[in-house]
Amino acid sequence: MQTILLLIHVFLALGLVLLVLLQRSEGGALGIGGGSMDGLVSARGAGNLLTRWTGILAACFIATSLILAIIAGNGRDKRSIVDQPVKTNQPSVPAGSSLPAAPVGK
């Protein structure tokens, strides 16, 4: 289920990028579809259609992001890091050994 949702999420991201690049640029030369689209519909109608589909894809992208985050969060343990025992890498010294407690300098 998570893999299918992730693939849908990737396709939504690619579609969203393409739709944003196809929209007419207002103030710069960043838009690919800057020319008029007289063959399909009027320029105003095409702009409204691209804007509407961009909004729909953006909403679907956000929804899949939230669902994927919820799925990823459900797989974790609910324990706190404070509840875990402390692990030390120090070797244990037997009680009757004659080793000093601290290193002695010369």
C-alpha positions in Angstrom: 0.0 0.0 0.0 2.8 2.4 0.9 4.6 1.7 -2.4 1.6 2.4 -4.5 0.9 5.6 -2.5 4.5 6.7 -3.0 4.3 6.1 -6.7 1.1 8.1 -6.9 2.9 10.9 -4.9 5.8 10.9 -7.4 3.5 11.1 -10.4 1.6 13.9 -8.7 4.8 15.8 -8.1 5.9 15.4 -11.8 2.5 16.5 -13.0 2.5 19.5 -10.7 5.9 20.6 -12.0 4.7 20.2 -15.6 1.5 22.2 -15.0 3.4 25.0 -13.3 5.9 25.2 -16.2 3.1 25.2 -18.7 1.4 28.2 -17.2 1.9 31.6 -18.6 4.5 33.7 -16.9 3.2 37.0 -15.5 6.5 38.9 -14.9 9.4 37.0 -16.3 10.6 34.6 -18.9 10.2 31.5 -16.7 7.0 30.1 -18.2 7.3 27.7 -21.1 3.7 28.2 -22.4 3.9 32.0 -22.8 2.4 32.0 -26.3 -1.3 32.0 -27.1 -3.2 28.8 -27.3 -5.8 29.7 -30.0 -6.0 26.1 -31.2 -7.5 24.6 -28.1 -9.4 27.4 -26.3 -8.9 31.1 -25.6 -5.9 32.2 -23.6 -8.0 33.1 -20.7 -9.8 29.8 -20.6 -6.6 27.9 -20.9 -5.1 29.9 -18.0 -8.2 29.1 -15.9 -8.0 25.5 -16.8 -4.3 25.2 -16.0 -4.8 27.1 -12.7 -7.7 24.8 -11.7 -5.8 21.6 -12.4 -2.7 23.0 -10.6 -4.8 23.5 -7.5 -6.4 20.1 -7.8 -3.0 18.4 -8.2 -1.5 20.5 -5.3 -4.3 19.4 -3.0 -3.8 15.8 -3.9 -0.1 16.2 -3.4 -0.6 17.6 0.1 -3.0 14.8 0.9 -0.7 12.1 -0.2 2.2 13.8 1.8 0.1 13.7 4.9 -1.0 10.1 4.4 2.6 9.0 3.8 3.7 10.8 7.0 1.0 9.2 9.0 1.9 5.7 7.7 5.6 6.3 8.4 4.8 7.4 11.9 2.6 4.4 12.7 5.5 2.0 12.2 7.6 3.4 15.0 7.7 2.4 18.7 5.8 4.6 21.1 8.6 4.5 23.7 10.5 7.5 24.8 14.3 7.7 24.6 14.4 8.4 28.3 12.9 4.9 29.0 15.8 3.1 27.3 18.6 1.8 29.5 22.0 3.6 29.3 24.6 1.6 27.4 28.3 2.1 28.3 31.3 0.8 26.5 33.5 0.7 29.6 34.8 -2.7 30.6 33.8 -3.9 34.0 36.6 -4.3 36.6 36.3 -7.1 39.1 35.9 -5.9 42.8 39.1 -7.5 44.0 41.5 -6.2 41.4 44.4 -3.9 42.2 43.9 -1.5 39.3 43.7 2.2 40.3 40.4 4.0 39.9 41.9 6.8 37.9 45.0 6.9 35.7 48.1 8.0 37.6 50.5 10.4 35.7 54.3 10.3 36.0 
